[in-house]
Amino acid sequence: MPKRRALPPSESDVSALQAAAMPEETLRLNMRSAMLQLRWLHYHTQDSRRSDSGFPDIVGVRSPRFLCAELKTMKGILSPSQREWALATIPNPGVEVYVLRPADWLDGTVLAILNAQEPPMAILLRILERE
């Protein structure tokens, strides 16, 4: 019986593998670079061991927008204190809250968020529903 040739992986398979392999730090550095290029002011606590737990990984401002982003690997989950911060922040008018993952970087979601002149509500709702 002849051997079947394996099909090459699809583009979505490759993206899923890249997303699964991307550490949170790489996502943070990619996001930081994009924020600098797009003229966002941003803050990241370098060493959170002496800080209260749960504060978002990145806070960014580019008038008229203010965003808070918690970064996670594809398998990462929000800690109770991170969830508490997110839920406390969401109801505040004008504050955008995101939980971003490597797949969001790879599919262009992060750049769409950062490039938007106003909060991209469809993206925001999709991300919140996923969490």
C-alpha positions in Angstrom: 0.0 0.0 0.0 1.5 3.4 -1.0 2.2 5.9 1.8 0.0 8.9 1.9 1.9 12.2 1.7 1.1 14.5 4.6 -0.5 17.7 3.6 1.3 20.9 4.5 -0.1 22.7 7.5 -2.8 25.3 6.7 -2.2 29.0 7.4 -4.5 28.8 10.4 -2.6 25.8 11.8 0.7 27.7 11.5 -0.9 30.8 13.2 -2.2 28.6 16.0 1.2 27.1 16.5 2.9 30.5 16.5 0.3 31.8 19.0 0.7 28.9 21.3 4.5 29.3 21.3 4.5 33.0 21.9 5.4 34.0 25.5 3.6 36.9 27.2 6.9 38.9 27.2 7.1 38.8 23.3 3.5 39.9 23.1 4.3 42.8 25.5 7.3 43.9 23.5 5.4 43.7 20.2 2.6 45.8 21.8 5.1 48.3 23.3 6.8 48.7 19.9 3.4 49.3 18.2 2.3 51.8 20.8 5.6 53.8 20.4 5.2 53.8 16.7 1.6 55.0 16.9 2.4 57.6 19.5 0.6 56.1 22.5 1.8 57.0 26.0 2.1 53.8 27.8 3.1 52.3 31.1 4.1 48.8 32.2 5.2 47.9 35.7 8.7 46.3 35.2 8.8 44.4 38.4 5.4 43.8 39.9 6.6 41.8 42.9 6.3 44.9 45.2 3.0 46.1 43.7 -0.5 45.2 44.5 -1.6 42.3 42.4 -4.0 42.5 39.5 -3.0 45.8 38.0 -3.2 45.6 34.2 0.0 44.8 32.3 -0.2 47.9 30.0 -2.0 51.2 30.5 -2.0 53.4 27.4 -3.3 56.9 26.5 -3.7 58.6 23.2 -6.3 61.3 23.3 -9.2 60.8 23.5 -8.6 57.1 24.4 -7.5 55.4 27.6 -6.9 51.7 27.6 -5.9 49.0 30.0 -4.7 45.7 28.7 -4.0 42.4 30.5 -1.7 40.2 28.4 -2.0 36.5 28.5 -0.5 33.5 26.7 -3.0 31.4 24.8 -3.6 29.2 27.8 -3.2 31.8 30.5 -6.2 32.7 32.7 -7.0 35.8 34.6 -6.2 35.6 38.3 -9.0 36.6 40.7 -7.3 40.0 41.3 -6.8 40.6 37.6 -10.5 39.8 37.0 -11.4 42.2 39.9 -9.4 45.0 38.3 -11.0 44.4 34.9 -14.5 44.3 36.2 -13.9 47.4 38.3 -12.5 49.3 35.3 -15.1 48.3 32.6 -18.0 50.5 33.8 -15.9 53.7 33.8 -16.9 55.9 30.8 -14.0 56.3 28.3 -11.9 53.4 29.7 -11.3 50.5 27.4 -10.3 47.1 28.9 -8.8 44.3 27.0 -7.4 40.8 27.6 -5.0 40.3 24.7 -3.4 37.1 23.6 -0.8 36.2 21.0 -3.5 35.3 18.5 -4.8 38.9 18.8 -1.3 40.1 17.8 -1.0 37.6 14.9 -4.4 38.3 13.4 -4.1 42.1 13.5 -6.6 42.7 16.3 -4.1 44.5 18.5 -3.1 46.9 15.7 -6.8 47.5 14.8 -7.4 48.5 18.5 -4.3 50.8 18.6 -5.0 52.4 15.2 -8.7 53.1 15.8 -9.6 56.7 16.4 -12.4 55.6 18.7 -12.8 52.5 20.8 -13.5 49.6 18.5 -16.7 48.3 20.3 -17.1 45.2 18.2 -13.6 44.1 19.0 -14.0 45.0 22.7 -17.2 43.0 23.0 -15.7 40.0 21.2 -12.7 39.9 23.5 -14.8 40.3 26.7 -17.2 37.6 25.6 -14.3 35.2 25.1 -13.0 35.7 28.7 
